Structures are given as C-alpha cells and as structure tokens.
Amino acid sequence: MRTVEQNGQIASALYGKIIGGIGIDPRKVKVCGIGFTYYLNPTPNDRNMEYDVGKDLFKHLGEFDAPRAP
C-alpha cells in the first residue's frame, strides 16, 4: 500500500492486511459503501503486523470502528 517508486524500483511501501470478507452496502442507486477490516503498519518497509494498543493512531473510536482481535 502507498508504494513509492523511484527509477523503476520500489523505494518505500507500507504493509497491510485485509482480514475477513469484503461487504458491499448499496443504500442508494448511484452510491454504495464498501466495508472490510484491515490492519496497516504506518512504518515504511516494516512487515510487522502486530497490534499495539498504546501506539494506535485512531483515538476515541466508536464500538463499530474500534480495533478487534484478528
């Protein structure tokens, strides 16, 4: 994700993982929502996908948006 390319080579990238299914919610004719659960490591080129609550960048999330165990 968010891959940076320089001179035809990958210079930097963020690693992420989608878990579970991907759902589509067509509430309107021209617009629909897509829902899925994902994990993203914000440190470039770091493949570690362990979750650390103390370093979570999202604060004060509601029950629906809060992180869940994989």
CHARMM internal coordinates of N, CA and C (Angstrom, degrees):
IC EDIT
DIST 1 N 1 CA 1.4410
DIST 1 CA 1 C 1.5324
ANGL 1 N 1 CA 1 C 108.68
DIST 1 C 2 N 1.3074
ANGL 1 CA 1 C 2 N 116.10
DIHE 1 N 1 CA 1 C 2 N 150.34
DIST 2 N 2 CA 1.4649
ANGL 1 C 2 N 2 CA 121.57
DIHE 1 CA 1 C 2 N 2 CA 176.93
DIST 2 CA 2 C 1.5274
ANGL 2 N 2 CA 2 C 110.85
DIHE 1 C 2 N 2 CA 2 C 47.87
DIST 2 C 3 N 1.3031
ANGL 2 CA 2 C 3 N 115.36
DIHE 2 N 2 CA 2 C 3 N 53.28
DIST 3 N 3 CA 1.4585
ANGL 2 C 3 N 3 CA 121.63
DIHE 2 CA 2 C 3 N 3 CA -177.23
DIST 3 CA 3 C 1.5226
ANGL 3 N 3 CA 3 C 110.34
DIHE 2 C 3 N 3 CA 3 C -81.12
DIST 3 C 4 N 1.3399
ANGL 3 CA 3 C 4 N 115.40
DIHE 3 N 3 CA 3 C 4 N 135.58
DIST 4 N 4 CA 1.4658
ANGL 3 C 4 N 4 CA 122.13
DIHE 3 CA 3 C 4 N 4 CA 176.63
DIST 4 CA 4 C 1.5207
ANGL 4 N 4 CA 4 C 107.45
DIHE 3 C 4 N 4 CA 4 C -109.14
DIST 4 C 5 N 1.3252
ANGL 4 CA 4 C 5 N 115.52
DIHE 4 N 4 CA 4 C 5 N 125.34
DIST 5 N 5 CA 1.4628
ANGL 4 C 5 N 5 CA 120.82
DIHE 4 CA 4 C 5 N 5 CA -178.77
DIST 5 CA 5 C 1.5217
ANGL 5 N 5 CA 5 C 109.70
DIHE 4 C 5 N 5 CA 5 C -112.49
DIST 5 C 6 N 1.3286
ANGL 5 CA 5 C 6 N 116.18
DIHE 5 N 5 CA 5 C 6 N 136.61
DIST 6 N 6 CA 1.4613
ANGL 5 C 6 N 6 CA 121.97
DIHE 5 CA 5 C 6 N 6 CA 176.34
DIST 6 CA 6 C 1.5238
ANGL 6 N 6 CA 6 C 108.94
DIHE 5 C 6 N 6 CA 6 C -136.50
DIST 6 C 7 N 1.3072
ANGL 6 CA 6 C 7 N 116.63
DIHE 6 N 6 CA 6 C 7 N 125.75
DIST 7 N 7 CA 1.4639
ANGL 6 C 7 N 7 CA 122.67
DIHE 6 CA 6 C 7 N 7 CA 178.95
DIST 7 CA 7 C 1.5299
ANGL 7 N 7 CA 7 C 111.98
DIHE 6 C 7 N 7 CA 7 C 55.32
DIST 7 C 8 N 1.3276
ANGL 7 CA 7 C 8 N 117.38
DIHE 7 N 7 CA 7 C 8 N 38.97
DIST 8 N 8 CA 1.4540
ANGL 7 C 8 N 8 CA 121.38
DIHE 7 CA 7 C 8 N 8 CA 178.20
DIST 8 CA 8 C 1.5147
ANGL 8 N 8 CA 8 C 115.04
DIHE 7 C 8 N 8 CA 8 C 77.39
DIST 8 C 9 N 1.3195
ANGL 8 CA 8 C 9 N 118.24
DIHE 8 N 8 CA 8 C 9 N 5.17
DIST 9 N 9 CA 1.4645
ANGL 8 C 9 N 9 CA 122.55
DIHE 8 CA 8 C 9 N 9 CA -179.82
DIST 9 CA 9 C 1.5349
ANGL 9 N 9 CA 9 C 109.29
DIHE 8 C 9 N 9 CA 9 C -119.43
DIST 9 C 10 N 1.3204
ANGL 9 CA 9 C 10 N 116.80
DIHE 9 N 9 CA 9 C 10 N 150.92
DIST 10 N 10 CA 1.4585
ANGL 9 C 10 N 10 CA 120.75
DIHE 9 CA 9 C 10 N 10 CA 176.07
DIST 10 CA 10 C 1.5231
ANGL 10 N 10 CA 10 C 108.44
DIHE 9 C 10 N 10 CA 10 C -77.33
DIST 10 C 11 N 1.3380
ANGL 10 CA 10 C 11 N 116.37
DIHE 10 N 10 CA 10 C 11 N 118.27
DIST 11 N 11 CA 1.4674
ANGL 10 C 11 N 11 CA 121.67
DIHE 10 CA 10 C 11 N 11 CA -179.22
DIST 11 CA 11 C 1.5219
ANGL 11 N 11 CA 11 C 111.44
DIHE 10 C 11 N 11 CA 11 C -92.47
DIST 11 C 12 N 1.3274
ANGL 11 CA 11 C 12 N 116.90
DIHE 11 N 11 CA 11 C 12 N -31.47
DIST 12 N 12 CA 1.4578
ANGL 11 C 12 N 12 CA 120.86
DIHE 11 CA 11 C 12 N 12 CA -176.60
DIST 12 CA 12 C 1.5250
ANGL 12 N 12 CA 12 C 108.75
DIHE 11 C 12 N 12 CA 12 C -160.54
DIST 12 C 13 N 1.3356
ANGL 12 CA 12 C 13 N 115.68
DIHE 12 N 12 CA 12 C 13 N 147.70
DIST 13 N 13 CA 1.4629
ANGL 12 C 13 N 13 CA 120.65
DIHE 12 CA 12 C 13 N 13 CA 177.31
DIST 13 CA 13 C 1.5162
ANGL 13 N 13 CA 13 C 109.34
DIHE 12 C 13 N 13 CA 13 C -156.48
DIST 13 C 14 N 1.3347
ANGL 13 CA 13 C 14 N 116.15
DIHE 13 N 13 CA 13 C 14 N 152.25
DIST 14 N 14 CA 1.4531
ANGL 13 C 14 N 14 CA 121.75
DIHE 13 CA 13 C 14 N 14 CA 173.77
DIST 14 CA 14 C 1.5267
ANGL 14 N 14 CA 14 C 107.90
DIHE 13 C 14 N 14 CA 14 C -103.21
DIST 14 C 15 N 1.3212
ANGL 14 CA 14 C 15 N 116.01
DIHE 14 N 14 CA 14 C 15 N 137.42
DIST 15 N 15 CA 1.4542
ANGL 14 C 15 N 15 CA 121.23
DIHE 14 CA 14 C 15 N 15 CA 179.46
DIST 15 CA 15 C 1.5157
ANGL 15 N 15 CA 15 C 110.21
DIHE 14 C 15 N 15 CA 15 C -94.65
DIST 15 C 16 N 1.3213
ANGL 15 CA 15 C 16 N 115.64
DIHE 15 N 15 CA 15 C 16 N 140.56
DIST 16 N 16 CA 1.4468
ANGL 15 C 16 N 16 CA 121.11
DIHE 15 CA 15 C 16 N 16 CA 178.77
DIST 16 CA 16 C 1.5072
ANGL 16 N 16 CA 16 C 110.59
DIHE 15 C 16 N 16 CA 16 C -147.55
DIST 16 C 17 N 1.3359
ANGL 16 CA 16 C 17 N 115.44
DIHE 16 N 16 CA 16 C 17 N 171.67
DIST 17 N 17 CA 1.4529
ANGL 16 C 17 N 17 CA 120.88
DIHE 16 CA 16 C 17 N 17 CA -178.93
DIST 17 CA 17 C 1.5207
ANGL 17 N 17 CA 17 C 108.80
DIHE 16 C 17 N 17 CA 17 C -148.26
DIST 17 C 18 N 1.3182
ANGL 17 CA 17 C 18 N 116.48
DIHE 17 N 17 CA 17 C 18 N 131.26
DIST 18 N 18 CA 1.4569
ANGL 17 C 18 N 18 CA 122.28
DIHE 17 CA 17 C 18 N 18 CA 173.31
DIST 18 CA 18 C 1.5196
ANGL 18 N 18 CA 18 C 106.81
DIHE 17 C 18 N 18 CA 18 C -98.62
DIST 18 C 19 N 1.3482
ANGL 18 CA 18 C 19 N 116.98
DIHE 18 N 18 CA 18 C 19 N 128.94
DIST 19 N 19 CA 1.4548
ANGL 18 C 19 N 19 CA 120.14
DIHE 18 CA 18 C 19 N 19 CA 178.40
DIST 19 CA 19 C 1.5240
ANGL 19 N 19 CA 19 C 109.51
DIHE 18 C 19 N 19 CA 19 C -118.69
DIST 19 C 20 N 1.3000
ANGL 19 CA 19 C 20 N 116.35
DIHE 19 N 19 CA 19 C 20 N 146.75
DIST 20 N 20 CA 1.4566
ANGL 19 C 20 N 20 CA 120.50
DIHE 19 CA 19 C 20 N 20 CA 179.82
DIST 20 CA 20 C 1.5183
ANGL 20 N 20 CA 20 C 111.65
DIHE 19 C 20 N 20 CA 20 C 79.02
DIST 20 C 21 N 1.2946
ANGL 20 CA 20 C 21 N 114.31
DIHE 20 N 20 CA 20 C 21 N -165.95
DIST 21 N 21 CA 1.4579
ANGL 20 C 21 N 21 CA 120.54
DIHE 20 CA 20 C 21 N 21 CA -176.97
DIST 21 CA 21 C 1.5143
ANGL 21 N 21 CA 21 C 113.43
DIHE 20 C 21 N 21 CA 21 C -87.64
DIST 21 C 22 N 1.3207
ANGL 21 CA 21 C 22 N 114.53
DIHE 21 N 21 CA 21 C 22 N 171.00
DIST 22 N 22 CA 1.4582
ANGL 21 C 22 N 22 CA 122.15
DIHE 21 CA 21 C 22 N 22 CA 176.68
DIST 22 CA 22 C 1.5274
ANGL 22 N 22 CA 22 C 106.32
DIHE 21 C 22 N 22 CA 22 C -115.90
DIST 22 C 23 N 1.3239
ANGL 22 CA 22 C 23 N 115.98
DIHE 22 N 22 CA 22 C 23 N 123.56
DIST 23 N 23 CA 1.4588
ANGL 22 C 23 N 23 CA 120.60
DIHE 22 CA 22 C 23 N 23 CA -177.31
DIST 23 CA 23 C 1.5127
ANGL 23 N 23 CA 23 C 112.21
DIHE 22 C 23 N 23 CA 23 C -109.28
DIST 23 C 24 N 1.3220
ANGL 23 CA 23 C 24 N 115.54
DIHE 23 N 23 CA 23 C 24 N 147.58
DIST 24 N 24 CA 1.4636
ANGL 23 C 24 N 24 CA 122.01
DIHE 23 CA 23 C 24 N 24 CA 177.38
DIST 24 CA 24 C 1.5223
ANGL 24 N 24 CA 24 C 107.44
DIHE 23 C 24 N 24 CA 24 C -117.20
DIST 24 C 25 N 1.3266
ANGL 24 CA 24 C 25 N 116.03
DIHE 24 N 24 CA 24 C 25 N 132.47
DIST 25 N 25 CA 1.4607
ANGL 24 C 25 N 25 CA 122.14
DIHE 24 CA 24 C 25 N 25 CA -177.38
DIST 25 CA 25 C 1.5278
ANGL 25 N 25 CA 25 C 109.03
DIHE 24 C 25 N 25 CA 25 C -122.93
DIST 25 C 26 N 1.3365
ANGL 25 CA 25 C 26 N 117.97
DIHE 25 N 25 CA 25 C 26 N 88.92
DIST 26 N 26 CA 1.4763
ANGL 25 C 26 N 26 CA 120.64
DIHE 25 CA 25 C 26 N 26 CA -178.29
DIST 26 CA 26 C 1.5206
ANGL 26 N 26 CA 26 C 112.25
DIHE 25 C 26 N 26 CA 26 C -81.24
DIST 26 C 27 N 1.3216
ANGL 26 CA 26 C 27 N 117.17
DIHE 26 N 26 CA 26 C 27 N 84.66
DIST 27 N 27 CA 1.4674
ANGL 26 C 27 N 27 CA 121.05
DIHE 26 CA 26 C 27 N 27 CA -178.28
DIST 27 CA 27 C 1.5253
ANGL 27 N 27 CA 27 C 113.08
DIHE 26 C 27 N 27 CA 27 C -81.15
DIST 27 C 28 N 1.3121
ANGL 27 CA 27 C 28 N 116.66
DIHE 27 N 27 CA 27 C 28 N -26.79
DIST 28 N 28 CA 1.4616
ANGL 27 C 28 N 28 CA 120.65
DIHE 27 CA 27 C 28 N 28 CA 179.73
DIST 28 CA 28 C 1.5226
ANGL 28 N 28 CA 28 C 108.57
DIHE 27 C 28 N 28 CA 28 C -128.12
DIST 28 C 29 N 1.3069
ANGL 28 CA 28 C 29 N 116.54
DIHE 28 N 28 CA 28 C 29 N 166.52
DIST 29 N 29 CA 1.4568
ANGL 28 C 29 N 29 CA 121.00
DIHE 28 CA 28 C 29 N 29 CA -177.52
DIST 29 CA 29 C 1.5284
ANGL 29 N 29 CA 29 C 111.79
DIHE 28 C 29 N 29 CA 29 C -66.33
DIST 29 C 30 N 1.3391
ANGL 29 CA 29 C 30 N 118.06
DIHE 29 N 29 CA 29 C 30 N -43.93
DIST 30 N 30 CA 1.4630
ANGL 29 C 30 N 30 CA 121.05
DIHE 29 CA 29 C 30 N 30 CA -174.44
DIST 30 CA 30 C 1.5266
ANGL 30 N 30 CA 30 C 113.84
DIHE 29 C 30 N 30 CA 30 C -99.82
DIST 30 C 31 N 1.3189
ANGL 30 CA 30 C 31 N 117.57
DIHE 30 N 30 CA 30 C 31 N -6.26
DIST 31 N 31 CA 1.4659
ANGL 30 C 31 N 31 CA 120.94
DIHE 30 CA 30 C 31 N 31 CA -176.39
DIST 31 CA 31 C 1.5213
ANGL 31 N 31 CA 31 C 109.08
DIHE 30 C 31 N 31 CA 31 C -132.72
DIST 31 C 32 N 1.3140
ANGL 31 CA 31 C 32 N 116.70
DIHE 31 N 31 CA 31 C 32 N 141.16
DIST 32 N 32 CA 1.4619
ANGL 31 C 32 N 32 CA 119.76
DIHE 31 CA 31 C 32 N 32 CA 173.71
DIST 32 CA 32 C 1.5262
ANGL 32 N 32 CA 32 C 108.76
DIHE 31 C 32 N 32 CA 32 C -141.22
DIST 32 C 33 N 1.3112
ANGL 32 CA 32 C 33 N 116.26
DIHE 32 N 32 CA 32 C 33 N 159.06
DIST 33 N 33 CA 1.4581
ANGL 32 C 33 N 33 CA 121.53
DIHE 32 CA 32 C 33 N 33 CA 177.66
DIST 33 CA 33 C 1.5180
ANGL 33 N 33 CA 33 C 110.25
DIHE 32 C 33 N 33 CA 33 C -103.59
DIST 33 C 34 N 1.3170
ANGL 33 CA 33 C 34 N 115.79
DIHE 33 N 33 CA 33 C 34 N 148.34
DIST 34 N 34 CA 1.4551
ANGL 33 C 34 N 34 CA 122.22
DIHE 33 CA 33 C 34 N 34 CA 175.92
DIST 34 CA 34 C 1.5157
ANGL 34 N 34 CA 34 C 106.76
DIHE 33 C 34 N 34 CA 34 C -121.15
DIST 34 C 35 N 1.3224
ANGL 34 CA 34 C 35 N 116.71
DIHE 34 N 34 CA 34 C 35 N 128.82
DIST 35 N 35 CA 1.4576
ANGL 34 C 35 N 35 CA 120.70
DIHE 34 CA 34 C 35 N 35 CA -178.08
DIST 35 CA 35 C 1.5122
ANGL 35 N 35 CA 35 C 111.74
DIHE 34 C 35 N 35 CA 35 C -124.43
DIST 35 C 36 N 1.3241
ANGL 35 CA 35 C 36 N 116.62
DIHE 35 N 35 CA 35 C 36 N 137.04
DIST 36 N 36 CA 1.4528
ANGL 35 C 36 N 36 CA 122.26
DIHE 35 CA 35 C 36 N 36 CA 175.64
DIST 36 CA 36 C 1.5182
ANGL 36 N 36 CA 36 C 108.83
DIHE 35 C 36 N 36 CA 36 C -161.47
DIST 36 C 37 N 1.3197
ANGL 36 CA 36 C 37 N 116.11
DIHE 36 N 36 CA 36 C 37 N 161.98
DIST 37 N 37 CA 1.4616
ANGL 36 C 37 N 37 CA 122.30
DIHE 36 CA 36 C 37 N 37 CA 177.81
DIST 37 CA 37 C 1.5180
ANGL 37 N 37 CA 37 C 108.50
DIHE 36 C 37 N 37 CA 37 C -104.24
DIST 37 C 38 N 1.3329
ANGL 37 CA 37 C 38 N 116.37
DIHE 37 N 37 CA 37 C 38 N 131.28
DIST 38 N 38 CA 1.4597
ANGL 37 C 38 N 38 CA 119.47
DIHE 37 CA 37 C 38 N 38 CA -179.15
DIST 38 CA 38 C 1.5177
ANGL 38 N 38 CA 38 C 110.83
DIHE 37 C 38 N 38 CA 38 C -141.18
DIST 38 C 39 N 1.2927
ANGL 38 CA 38 C 39 N 114.86
DIHE 38 N 38 CA 38 C 39 N 158.73
DIST 39 N 39 CA 1.4627
ANGL 38 C 39 N 39 CA 123.53
DIHE 38 CA 38 C 39 N 39 CA 173.36
DIST 39 CA 39 C 1.5140
ANGL 39 N 39 CA 39 C 106.89
DIHE 38 C 39 N 39 CA 39 C -121.30
DIST 39 C 40 N 1.3331
ANGL 39 CA 39 C 40 N 116.92
DIHE 39 N 39 CA 39 C 40 N 137.94
DIST 40 N 40 CA 1.4589
ANGL 39 C 40 N 40 CA 121.81
DIHE 39 CA 39 C 40 N 40 CA -179.61
DIST 40 CA 40 C 1.5168
ANGL 40 N 40 CA 40 C 108.86
DIHE 39 C 40 N 40 CA 40 C -134.82
DIST 40 C 41 N 1.3167
ANGL 40 CA 40 C 41 N 116.45
DIHE 40 N 40 CA 40 C 41 N 127.71
DIST 41 N 41 CA 1.4566
ANGL 40 C 41 N 41 CA 121.15
DIHE 40 CA 40 C 41 N 41 CA 175.16
DIST 41 CA 41 C 1.5323
ANGL 41 N 41 CA 41 C 107.21
DIHE 40 C 41 N 41 CA 41 C -90.88
DIST 41 C 42 N 1.3399
ANGL 41 CA 41 C 42 N 119.04
DIHE 41 N 41 CA 41 C 42 N 115.49
DIST 42 N 42 CA 1.4654
ANGL 41 C 42 N 42 CA 121.44
DIHE 41 CA 41 C 42 N 42 CA -176.34
DIST 42 CA 42 C 1.5292
ANGL 42 N 42 CA 42 C 114.27
DIHE 41 C 42 N 42 CA 42 C -77.98
DIST 42 C 43 N 1.3369
ANGL 42 CA 42 C 43 N 118.10
DIHE 42 N 42 CA 42 C 43 N -1.81
DIST 43 N 43 CA 1.4613
ANGL 42 C 43 N 43 CA 121.71
DIHE 42 CA 42 C 43 N 43 CA 178.83
DIST 43 CA 43 C 1.5298
ANGL 43 N 43 CA 43 C 108.86
DIHE 42 C 43 N 43 CA 43 C -88.93
DIST 43 C 44 N 1.3429
ANGL 43 CA 43 C 44 N 118.64
DIHE 43 N 43 CA 43 C 44 N 116.94
DIST 44 N 44 CA 1.4633
ANGL 43 C 44 N 44 CA 120.74
DIHE 43 CA 43 C 44 N 44 CA -178.16
DIST 44 CA 44 C 1.5336
ANGL 44 N 44 CA 44 C 112.09
DIHE 43 C 44 N 44 CA 44 C -56.03
DIST 44 C 45 N 1.3267
ANGL 44 CA 44 C 45 N 115.29
DIHE 44 N 44 CA 44 C 45 N 136.64
DIST 45 N 45 CA 1.4686
ANGL 44 C 45 N 45 CA 125.03
DIHE 44 CA 44 C 45 N 45 CA 174.63
DIST 45 CA 45 C 1.5226
ANGL 45 N 45 CA 45 C 114.10
DIHE 44 C 45 N 45 CA 45 C 65.13
DIST 45 C 46 N 1.3128
ANGL 45 CA 45 C 46 N 119.13
DIHE 45 N 45 CA 45 C 46 N 15.73
DIST 46 N 46 CA 1.4623
ANGL 45 C 46 N 46 CA 122.95
DIHE 45 CA 45 C 46 N 46 CA 178.20
DIST 46 CA 46 C 1.5255
ANGL 46 N 46 CA 46 C 108.50
DIHE 45 C 46 N 46 CA 46 C -104.24
DIST 46 C 47 N 1.3280
ANGL 46 CA 46 C 47 N 117.49
DIHE 46 N 46 CA 46 C 47 N 116.01
DIST 47 N 47 CA 1.4611
ANGL 46 C 47 N 47 CA 122.33
DIHE 46 CA 46 C 47 N 47 CA -176.26
DIST 47 CA 47 C 1.5270
ANGL 47 N 47 CA 47 C 113.63
DIHE 46 C 47 N 47 CA 47 C -82.31
DIST 47 C 48 N 1.3060
ANGL 47 CA 47 C 48 N 118.36
DIHE 47 N 47 CA 47 C 48 N -3.74
DIST 48 N 48 CA 1.4606
ANGL 47 C 48 N 48 CA 122.05
DIHE 47 CA 47 C 48 N 48 CA -177.84
DIST 48 CA 48 C 1.5292
ANGL 48 N 48 CA 48 C 109.90
DIHE 47 C 48 N 48 CA 48 C -63.48
DIST 48 C 49 N 1.3345
ANGL 48 CA 48 C 49 N 117.02
DIHE 48 N 48 CA 48 C 49 N 127.73
DIST 49 N 49 CA 1.4614
ANGL 48 C 49 N 49 CA 121.50
DIHE 48 CA 48 C 49 N 49 CA -179.90
DIST 49 CA 49 C 1.5283
ANGL 49 N 49 CA 49 C 111.59
DIHE 48 C 49 N 49 CA 49 C -117.33
DIST 49 C 50 N 1.3326
ANGL 49 CA 49 C 50 N 118.04
DIHE 49 N 49 CA 49 C 50 N 19.74
DIST 50 N 50 CA 1.4580
ANGL 49 C 50 N 50 CA 120.72
DIHE 49 CA 49 C 50 N 50 CA 177.40
DIST 50 CA 50 C 1.5201
ANGL 50 N 50 CA 50 C 109.36
DIHE 49 C 50 N 50 CA 50 C -73.44
DIST 50 C 51 N 1.3174
ANGL 50 CA 50 C 51 N 116.41
DIHE 50 N 50 CA 50 C 51 N 141.45
DIST 51 N 51 CA 1.4571
ANGL 50 C 51 N 51 CA 121.11
DIHE 50 CA 50 C 51 N 51 CA -177.10
DIST 51 CA 51 C 1.5222
ANGL 51 N 51 CA 51 C 110.42
DIHE 50 C 51 N 51 CA 51 C -94.65
DIST 51 C 52 N 1.3253
ANGL 51 CA 51 C 52 N 116.77
DIHE 51 N 51 CA 51 C 52 N 129.22
DIST 52 N 52 CA 1.4613
ANGL 51 C 52 N 52 CA 122.67
DIHE 51 CA 51 C 52 N 52 CA 178.34
DIST 52 CA 52 C 1.5230
ANGL 52 N 52 CA 52 C 108.14
DIHE 51 C 52 N 52 CA 52 C -121.46
DIST 52 C 53 N 1.3349
ANGL 52 CA 52 C 53 N 117.08
DIHE 52 N 52 CA 52 C 53 N 108.13
DIST 53 N 53 CA 1.4652
ANGL 52 C 53 N 53 CA 121.96
DIHE 52 CA 52 C 53 N 53 CA -177.35
DIST 53 CA 53 C 1.5263
ANGL 53 N 53 CA 53 C 111.36
DIHE 52 C 53 N 53 CA 53 C -57.43
DIST 53 C 54 N 1.3267
ANGL 53 CA 53 C 54 N 118.15
DIHE 53 N 53 CA 53 C 54 N -36.66
DIST 54 N 54 CA 1.4581
ANGL 53 C 54 N 54 CA 121.89
DIHE 53 CA 53 C 54 N 54 CA -178.16
DIST 54 CA 54 C 1.5142
ANGL 54 N 54 CA 54 C 114.31
DIHE 53 C 54 N 54 CA 54 C -66.15
DIST 54 C 55 N 1.3379
ANGL 54 CA 54 C 55 N 117.84
DIHE 54 N 54 CA 54 C 55 N -21.68
DIST 55 N 55 CA 1.4606
ANGL 54 C 55 N 55 CA 121.39
DIHE 54 CA 54 C 55 N 55 CA -179.37
DIST 55 CA 55 C 1.5219
ANGL 55 N 55 CA 55 C 112.58
DIHE 54 C 55 N 55 CA 55 C -106.45
DIST 55 C 56 N 1.3261
ANGL 55 CA 55 C 56 N 117.04
DIHE 55 N 55 CA 55 C 56 N 10.76
DIST 56 N 56 CA 1.4574
ANGL 55 C 56 N 56 CA 121.00
DIHE 55 CA 55 C 56 N 56 CA -178.69
DIST 56 CA 56 C 1.5296
ANGL 56 N 56 CA 56 C 109.80
DIHE 55 C 56 N 56 CA 56 C -63.66
DIST 56 C 57 N 1.3354
ANGL 56 CA 56 C 57 N 116.69
DIHE 56 N 56 CA 56 C 57 N 128.83
DIST 57 N 57 CA 1.4644
ANGL 56 C 57 N 57 CA 121.26
DIHE 56 CA 56 C 57 N 57 CA -178.78
DIST 57 CA 57 C 1.5303
ANGL 57 N 57 CA 57 C 112.32
DIHE 56 C 57 N 57 CA 57 C -82.18
DIST 57 C 58 N 1.3344
ANGL 57 CA 57 C 58 N 117.59
DIHE 57 N 57 CA 57 C 58 N -17.75
DIST 58 N 58 CA 1.4548
ANGL 57 C 58 N 58 CA 121.48
DIHE 57 CA 57 C 58 N 58 CA 179.16
DIST 58 CA 58 C 1.5224
ANGL 58 N 58 CA 58 C 109.01
DIHE 57 C 58 N 58 CA 58 C -93.75
DIST 58 C 59 N 1.2967
ANGL 58 CA 58 C 59 N 116.82
DIHE 58 N 58 CA 58 C 59 N 117.85
DIST 59 N 59 CA 1.4621
ANGL 58 C 59 N 59 CA 121.65
DIHE 58 CA 58 C 59 N 59 CA -179.77
DIST 59 CA 59 C 1.5206
ANGL 59 N 59 CA 59 C 110.16
DIHE 58 C 59 N 59 CA 59 C -109.15
DIST 59 C 60 N 1.3216
ANGL 59 CA 59 C 60 N 117.25
DIHE 59 N 59 CA 59 C 60 N 151.61
DIST 60 N 60 CA 1.4644
ANGL 59 C 60 N 60 CA 124.53
DIHE 59 CA 59 C 60 N 60 CA 173.78
DIST 60 CA 60 C 1.5353
ANGL 60 N 60 CA 60 C 112.64
DIHE 59 C 60 N 60 CA 60 C 56.62
DIST 60 C 61 N 1.3223
ANGL 60 CA 60 C 61 N 116.52
DIHE 60 N 60 CA 60 C 61 N 48.28
DIST 61 N 61 CA 1.4569
ANGL 60 C 61 N 61 CA 120.20
DIHE 60 CA 60 C 61 N 61 CA 178.03
DIST 61 CA 61 C 1.5197
ANGL 61 N 61 CA 61 C 110.80
DIHE 60 C 61 N 61 CA 61 C -84.53
DIST 61 C 62 N 1.3110
ANGL 61 CA 61 C 62 N 115.94
DIHE 61 N 61 CA 61 C 62 N 149.22
DIST 62 N 62 CA 1.4579
ANGL 61 C 62 N 62 CA 120.97
DIHE 61 CA 61 C 62 N 62 CA 175.89
DIST 62 CA 62 C 1.5181
ANGL 62 N 62 CA 62 C 110.85
DIHE 61 C 62 N 62 CA 62 C -73.24
DIST 62 C 63 N 1.3175
ANGL 62 CA 62 C 63 N 116.48
DIHE 62 N 62 CA 62 C 63 N 172.94
DIST 63 N 63 CA 1.4615
ANGL 62 C 63 N 63 CA 121.50
DIHE 62 CA 62 C 63 N 63 CA -176.90
DIST 63 CA 63 C 1.5311
ANGL 63 N 63 CA 63 C 111.85
DIHE 62 C 63 N 63 CA 63 C -59.25
DIST 63 C 64 N 1.3296
ANGL 63 CA 63 C 64 N 118.20
DIHE 63 N 63 CA 63 C 64 N -39.04
DIST 64 N 64 CA 1.4571
ANGL 63 C 64 N 64 CA 121.54
DIHE 63 CA 63 C 64 N 64 CA -178.69
DIST 64 CA 64 C 1.5298
ANGL 64 N 64 CA 64 C 112.26
DIHE 63 C 64 N 64 CA 64 C -68.57
DIST 64 C 65 N 1.3345
ANGL 64 CA 64 C 65 N 117.14
DIHE 64 N 64 CA 64 C 65 N -34.76
DIST 65 N 65 CA 1.4621
ANGL 64 C 65 N 65 CA 121.60
DIHE 64 CA 64 C 65 N 65 CA -175.66
DIST 65 CA 65 C 1.5357
ANGL 65 N 65 CA 65 C 114.09
DIHE 64 C 65 N 65 CA 65 C -94.50
DIST 65 C 66 N 1.3228
ANGL 65 CA 65 C 66 N 118.02
DIHE 65 N 65 CA 65 C 66 N -9.93
DIST 66 N 66 CA 1.4695
ANGL 65 C 66 N 66 CA 120.73
DIHE 65 CA 65 C 66 N 66 CA -176.72
DIST 66 CA 66 C 1.5227
ANGL 66 N 66 CA 66 C 110.90
DIHE 65 C 66 N 66 CA 66 C -67.14
DIST 66 C 67 N 1.3451
ANGL 66 CA 66 C 67 N 117.55
DIHE 66 N 66 CA 66 C 67 N 148.20
DIST 67 N 67 CA 1.4703
ANGL 66 C 67 N 67 CA 121.60
DIHE 66 CA 66 C 67 N 67 CA 178.86
DIST 67 CA 67 C 1.5268
ANGL 67 N 67 CA 67 C 111.39
DIHE 66 C 67 N 67 CA 67 C -61.33
DIST 67 C 68 N 1.3203
ANGL 67 CA 67 C 68 N 114.84
DIHE 67 N 67 CA 67 C 68 N 145.00
DIST 68 N 68 CA 1.4586
ANGL 67 C 68 N 68 CA 121.59
DIHE 67 CA 67 C 68 N 68 CA 177.00
DIST 68 CA 68 C 1.5162
ANGL 68 N 68 CA 68 C 109.04
DIHE 67 C 68 N 68 CA 68 C -124.38
DIST 68 C 69 N 1.2974
ANGL 68 CA 68 C 69 N 116.60
DIHE 68 N 68 CA 68 C 69 N 157.98
DIST 69 N 69 CA 1.4638
ANGL 68 C 69 N 69 CA 121.38
DIHE 68 CA 68 C 69 N 69 CA 178.35
DIST 69 CA 69 C 1.5239
ANGL 69 N 69 CA 69 C 109.57
DIHE 68 C 69 N 69 CA 69 C -65.87
DIST 69 C 70 N 1.3290
ANGL 69 CA 69 C 70 N 118.07
DIHE 69 N 69 CA 69 C 70 N 138.94
DIST 70 N 70 CA 1.4781
ANGL 69 C 70 N 70 CA 120.31
DIHE 69 CA 69 C 70 N 70 CA 179.24
DIST 70 CA 70 C 1.5147
ANGL 70 N 70 CA 70 C 111.92
DIHE 69 C 70 N 70 CA 70 C -70.29
END
COOR INIT
IC SEED 1 N 1 CA 1 C
IC BUILD
